[in-house]
Amino acid sequence: MFVKMLRISGMRILVTIALFTFGIGTTYSKGKDSLSVYPNPFADSATIYFELEKSDTISLKIYNLLGQAIVTYFEKTVLPNGSYSVVLKGDSLPDGIYNIQLKIGSAKQKSQRVIKLASASIKSESKNIQFDNLLFPNPTSGHLNIPIDGKKTILIADMTGRILRSFETDLNIVSVSDLPDGEYAVTVLSDQKQVVLTQKMIKGF
């Protein structure tokens, strides 16, 4: 295991890479290619875990919602099979929604969405995040129906991932009439601050 501090675009990132080995010089992996992040949402730091079934060339990056890379951990790097983790210190990362993308070889790709929300009391990640088109009407001109009952936190971000609005409500219909026409990402957190829904919303058009 080794730990390295990187500085990328003014952001301090603590990278911890752990190789679990079986025998001398042989990297051992139990599972298939995978990617996960914990906790999600996160306040101060999140750990990105990924596993490689076999040795391959990989790239691991974090993108905003416009598809612009903002953090690069690995760029066309050959790694042996095994389990890895990288720790993102988010003290310089603005609150927002980001996509983690792991490219394996020339054909495989794994993606995971992560939310940085420093002002929230963060709990563990929900296993039931919904990416279906549950919000309606969409496109909308002024109001949005959110079919999730009970107290919840609504996050509305622009396509760079920057959070524009964050509020708690127990209503199922919320107003978005103050937002300019455009595309947004809407994320719903449960009362325990677990992500239960995330979806693109179109205002106007």
C-alpha positions as CSV (number, residue, x, y, z in Angstrom):
1,M,0.0,0.0,0.0
2,F,1.2,3.5,-0.7
3,V,-0.2,7.0,-0.1
4,K,0.5,10.0,-2.3
5,M,-0.7,13.6,-2.1
6,L,-1.5,15.1,-5.5
7,R,-2.4,18.7,-6.3
8,I,-4.6,19.1,-9.3
9,S,-6.2,22.4,-10.4
10,G,-5.6,23.8,-6.9
11,M,-7.3,20.8,-5.2
12,R,-5.5,18.6,-2.7
13,I,-6.2,15.0,-3.3
14,L,-5.0,12.1,-1.1
15,V,-4.6,9.0,-3.1
16,T,-4.3,5.7,-1.4
17,I,-3.7,2.7,-3.6
18,A,-4.1,-0.7,-2.0
19,L,-3.1,-3.9,-3.8
20,F,-4.2,-7.2,-2.2
21,T,-1.7,-9.9,-3.2
22,F,-1.7,-13.6,-3.2
23,G,1.7,-15.1,-3.4
24,I,4.8,-13.2,-4.3
25,G,4.4,-10.6,-7.0
26,T,0.9,-11.9,-7.9
27,T,-2.1,-9.6,-7.5
28,Y,-5.2,-11.5,-6.4
29,S,-8.8,-10.4,-7.2
30,K,-11.9,-12.2,-6.0
31,G,-14.5,-10.4,-8.3
32,K,-15.2,-8.9,-11.6
33,D,-14.6,-5.3,-12.7
34,S,-16.4,-3.0,-10.4
35,L,-16.7,0.7,-9.3
36,S,-18.2,2.2,-6.1
37,V,-17.9,5.2,-3.9
38,Y,-18.6,5.7,-0.2
39,P,-20.0,7.7,1.5
40,N,-22.4,9.2,-1.1
41,P,-23.3,12.0,-0.6
42,F,-20.0,13.1,1.1
43,A,-19.0,16.2,3.1
44,D,-15.2,16.1,3.6
45,S,-13.9,13.1,1.7
46,A,-15.1,10.0,-0.2
47,T,-13.3,6.8,-1.1
48,I,-13.6,5.5,-4.6
49,Y,-13.2,1.7,-4.8
50,F,-12.6,-0.2,-8.0
51,E,-11.6,-3.8,-8.8
52,L,-10.0,-5.2,-11.9
53,E,-10.6,-8.8,-12.9
54,K,-7.4,-8.9,-14.9
55,S,-4.5,-6.6,-15.7
56,D,-5.5,-3.9,-18.1
57,T,-5.0,-0.2,-19.1
58,I,-7.3,2.0,-17.2
59,S,-8.3,5.7,-16.8
60,L,-10.1,7.0,-13.8
61,K,-11.5,10.6,-13.8
62,I,-14.2,12.7,-12.3
63,Y,-16.4,14.8,-14.6
64,N,-18.9,17.6,-14.1
65,L,-22.3,17.2,-15.7
66,L,-21.1,18.8,-18.9
67,G,-18.7,16.0,-19.4
68,Q,-15.6,18.1,-18.6
69,A,-12.9,16.3,-16.6
70,I,-12.0,18.1,-13.4
71,V,-9.9,15.4,-11.6
72,T,-7.7,12.7,-13.2
73,Y,-6.4,9.9,-11.0
74,F,-5.2,7.6,-13.8
75,E,-4.7,8.2,-17.5
76,K,-4.1,5.1,-19.7
77,T,-2.2,3.5,-16.8
78,V,-1.5,-0.3,-16.8
79,L,-2.5,-1.9,-13.5
80,P,-2.4,-5.5,-12.4
81,N,-5.6,-7.2,-11.4
82,G,-6.7,-6.5,-7.9
83,S,-8.6,-4.1,-5.6
84,Y,-7.8,-0.4,-5.4
85,S,-9.1,2.7,-3.6
86,V,-8.4,6.4,-4.0
87,V,-9.5,9.0,-1.5
88,L,-10.8,12.3,-2.6
89,K,-10.3,15.1,-0.2
90,G,-13.1,17.5,-1.2
91,D,-12.1,20.5,0.9
92,S,-11.6,22.5,-2.3
93,L,-14.3,20.9,-4.3
94,P,-17.5,23.0,-4.6
95,D,-20.8,21.4,-3.5
96,G,-22.2,19.7,-6.6
97,I,-23.0,16.6,-8.5
98,Y,-20.2,14.8,-10.3
99,N,-19.7,11.6,-12.4
100,I,-16.9,9.2,-11.7
101,Q,-15.8,7.3,-14.8
102,L,-13.6,4.2,-14.9
103,K,-12.4,3.1,-18.4
104,I,-11.0,-0.4,-18.7
105,G,-9.2,-1.2,-21.9
106,S,-10.8,-0.1,-25.1
107,A,-14.3,-1.6,-24.5
108,K,-15.3,-1.4,-20.9
109,Q,-16.6,1.5,-18.9
110,K,-18.0,1.9,-15.4
111,S,-19.7,5.1,-14.1
112,Q,-20.9,6.3,-10.7
113,R,-22.5,9.6,-9.7
114,V,-21.3,11.2,-6.5
115,I,-22.6,14.3,-4.6
116,K,-20.5,16.7,-2.6
117,L,-22.7,18.4,0.0
118,A,-20.7,20.0,2.8
119,S,-23.7,21.4,4.6
120,A,-25.5,18.1,5.0
121,S,-25.3,15.6,7.8
122,I,-24.2,12.7,5.7
123,K,-25.4,9.1,6.2
124,S,-24.4,5.9,4.4
125,E,-25.3,5.4,0.7
126,S,-28.7,4.1,-0.3
127,K,-28.7,0.9,-2.2
128,N,-32.0,1.9,-4.0
129,I,-31.0,5.0,-6.0
130,Q,-33.5,5.6,-8.8
131,F,-32.4,6.9,-12.2
132,D,-35.8,6.4,-13.9
133,N,-37.9,9.3,-15.3
134,L,-40.0,9.7,-12.1
135,L,-40.2,13.5,-12.1
136,F,-43.0,15.1,-14.2
137,P,-43.9,17.1,-16.2
138,N,-40.5,17.0,-17.8
139,P,-39.9,19.4,-19.6
140,T,-41.7,21.7,-17.2
141,S,-42.7,25.4,-17.3
142,G,-43.0,26.1,-13.6
143,H,-43.8,23.2,-11.3
144,L,-42.3,19.7,-10.7
145,N,-44.1,16.7,-9.3
146,I,-41.8,14.6,-7.1
147,P,-43.6,11.2,-6.3
148,I,-41.7,10.6,-3.0
149,D,-43.6,11.0,0.2
150,G,-42.4,12.4,3.5
151,K,-39.7,14.9,4.4
152,K,-36.9,15.1,1.8
153,T,-34.1,17.4,0.6
154,I,-34.2,18.6,-3.0
155,L,-31.0,19.6,-4.8
156,I,-31.1,21.3,-8.1
157,A,-27.8,21.7,-10.0
158,D,-26.7,23.1,-13.3
159,M,-25.0,20.9,-15.8
160,T,-21.5,21.8,-14.4
161,G,-22.7,20.1,-11.2
162,R,-22.9,23.4,-9.2
163,I,-25.9,23.3,-6.8
164,L,-28.2,26.2,-7.4
165,R,-30.9,25.4,-4.9
166,S,-31.0,23.1,-1.8
167,F,-34.1,23.0,0.4
168,E,-36.1,20.6,2.6
169,T,-39.8,19.9,2.0
170,D,-42.6,17.4,2.6
171,L,-44.5,18.5,-0.4
172,N,-44.8,16.5,-3.6
173,I,-45.1,19.5,-5.9
174,V,-42.3,22.1,-5.9
175,S,-41.9,25.3,-7.9
176,V,-39.0,25.8,-10.3
177,S,-40.4,28.9,-12.0
178,D,-37.5,31.1,-10.8
179,L,-35.0,29.0,-12.8
180,P,-34.0,30.2,-16.3
181,D,-34.8,27.9,-19.1
182,G,-32.2,25.2,-19.5
183,E,-31.2,21.7,-18.4
184,Y,-30.7,20.8,-14.7
185,A,-30.0,17.8,-12.5
186,V,-32.5,17.1,-9.7
187,T,-31.5,14.9,-6.8
188,V,-33.7,13.9,-4.0
189,L,-32.3,12.9,-0.6
190,S,-34.4,11.1,2.0
191,D,-34.8,12.4,5.6
192,Q,-31.7,10.4,6.5
193,K,-29.8,12.2,3.7
194,Q,-29.6,9.1,1.5
195,V,-29.8,9.6,-2.3
196,V,-33.1,8.1,-3.5
197,L,-33.5,9.7,-6.9
198,T,-31.5,11.7,-9.4
199,Q,-32.8,12.8,-12.8
200,K,-32.2,15.4,-15.6
201,M,-34.9,18.1,-15.7
202,I,-35.6,20.4,-18.6
203,K,-37.1,23.8,-17.7
204,G,-39.0,25.5,-20.6
205,F,-38.4,24.7,-24.3
